[in-house]
Amino acid sequence: MSETTLDVQGLTCPLPVLKANKVLRGLPPGARLTVLATDPASVKDFQAYSRETGHALVSFSEVAGLYRFTLRRREDPAGEKPAK
């Protein structure tokens, strides 16, 4: 299983989710993306993003203002390919 890390520390809403979305589109189905963020609003943003897109929010943690989200790319609907 593929795992990628995206560091968006210092960026504010909506940039962490937008950058994560761009990376996820290029990953194969089932791949994991770990996002490191410092914006407290990213908690609600990633929860909503997961609900709306079908990408699973596998885990979330916060330690000393550093938010870590692990997302798993959804399986593609029939015929849909990841963006390159």
Secondary structure in CASP SS format (residue, H / E / C, confidence):
PFRMAT SS
TARGET T0000
AUTHOR 0000-0000-0000
METHOD secondary structure of the structure
MODEL  1
M C 1.00
S C 1.00
E E 1.00
T E 1.00
T E 1.00
L E 1.00
D E 1.00
V C 1.00
Q C 1.00
G C 1.00
L C 1.00
T C 1.00
C C 1.00
P C 1.00
L H 1.00
P H 1.00
V H 1.00
L H 1.00
K H 1.00
A H 1.00
N H 1.00
K H 1.00
V H 1.00
L H 1.00
R H 1.00
G C 1.00
L C 1.00
P C 1.00
P C 1.00
G C 1.00
A C 1.00
R E 1.00
L E 1.00
T E 1.00
V E 1.00
L E 1.00
A E 1.00
T C 1.00
D C 1.00
P C 1.00
A C 1.00
S H 1.00
V H 1.00
K H 1.00
D H 1.00
F H 1.00
Q H 1.00
A H 1.00
Y H 1.00
S H 1.00
R H 1.00
E H 1.00
T H 1.00
G C 1.00
H C 1.00
A E 1.00
L E 1.00
V E 1.00
S E 1.00
F E 1.00
S E 1.00
E E 1.00
V E 1.00
A C 1.00
G C 1.00
L E 1.00
Y E 1.00
R E 1.00
F E 1.00
T E 1.00
L E 1.00
R E 1.00
R C 1.00
R C 1.00
E C 1.00
D C 1.00
P C 1.00
A C 1.00
G C 1.00
E C 1.00
K C 1.00
P C 1.00
A C 1.00
K C 1.00
END
